[in-house]
Structure formats: C-alpha cells, structure tokens
Amino acid sequence: MILPIYTDKQPVLHQEAAQITEITPEIRQLALDMRETLKGAVGIGLAAPQVGKSVALIVIEIDEEENGGVPFMPLVNPRVTWKSPRQVEFIEACLSVPGVEANLRRPRKVRVKAQNLDGERIEIDADGLLARVLQHEIDHLHGILYTDLVPKKELKSRPLVQYPQL
C-alpha cells in the first residue's frame, strides 16, 4: 500500500525515532509498504518517520545500474559506526521537502550496522551514492532533515514531483 509522505512541517520528522525491539509482521509490512511508497515517489531511500511512523526503519532501493544499483534493502535500527574523514559535496533532495535541493558535504564512505527483517545483524561498508543515502535516511531517524544542515540561502528550487503527501 502506498503511504502518504509527511512533509517537513510534521512533528514526527523532527523527533528521535524509537528503536525497534521486535521485528513483527507489522514491521515487515511497513517495510513493504515503504518500498511501494518509495517506488511510487520515484525515490531511492525512505525512513519510517517520512510516512508518519516514529520507528527506526529505513528502506533503500537504487535501480540505476550507473549509480551502482542496490537491491531492496530494509534496515532495522541502522546506525553509522564509522565515517571517512574525506568529504564530498553532492546535490541532495528529499521526498519530505518537495521542490527544494541543495549541495551538501558528507563523508564519502561510511560503515553502518543494522538488522535485516530476519533479525540478523549486518554491517555495510558503503561509499558514493549508497553512503550518502544511508546518511540521509539515518539522519531522518534522529529528527534531522538535510535542510537543517545547510544555510537557507543555499536551498534551490527544483521541479515538483507529485506523490501522496500529508
């Protein structure tokens, strides 16, 4: 089921998400609904707070082979455990902040620990686009939008995409 995407005015996007203590059928269904929502919005990453659920769950799926395609990756309680000192600048946008983009410097590589939907602990060493998406989505779990990390004067307009929003 496609879920409405919450915009930056919603309080759930500005608070710490709760850790998931048990991977229930509801959490698995939420991950699948988030995947469908992500595809419908033509995005590459989505955090549970963006669909109004204050739990530590993100989904990533990058279809584009030229961007090092990533198959559907739901992550429970993800956390960045290492960041490279080298940073790179890249244009970011967000489904919860429609019509806006900005250049943002982030570490080029990260290591993330999480659980998959089977409860298995996993560790991901990522660089490039995947590292950026992981950082962006994990920030959502801490109530941080990418627009909080850049001066307002650096935000630029971009074409609006139509998808269900709250």
C-alpha positions, 0 to 999 in steps of 0.5 A: 500500500502506498503511504502518504509522505509527511512533509517537513512541517510534521512533528514526527520528522523532527523527533528521535525515532524509537528503536525497534525491539521486535521485528513483527509482521507489522514491521515487515509490512511497513517495510513493504509498504515503504518500498511501494511508497518509495517506488511510487515517489520515484525515490531511492531511500525512505525512513519510517518517520517520512510516512508518519511512523516514529520507528527506526526503519529505513528502506533503500532501493537504487535501480540505476545500474550507473549509480551502482544499483542496490537491491531492496534493502530494509534496515532495522535500527541502522546506525553509522559506526564509522565515517571517512574523514574525506568529504564530498559535496553532492546535490541532495533532495528529499521526498519530505521537502518537495521542490527544494535541493541543495549541495551538501558535504558528507563523508564519502564512505561510511560503515553502518550496522543494522538488522535485516527483517530476519533479525540478523545483524549486518554491517555495510561498508558503503561509499558514493551514492549508497553512503550518502543515502544511508546518511540521509535516511539515518539522519531522518531517524534522529529528527534531522532533515538535510535542510537543517544542515545547510544555510537557507540561502543555499536551498534551490528550487527544483521541479515538483514531483507529485506523490501522496503527501500529508 
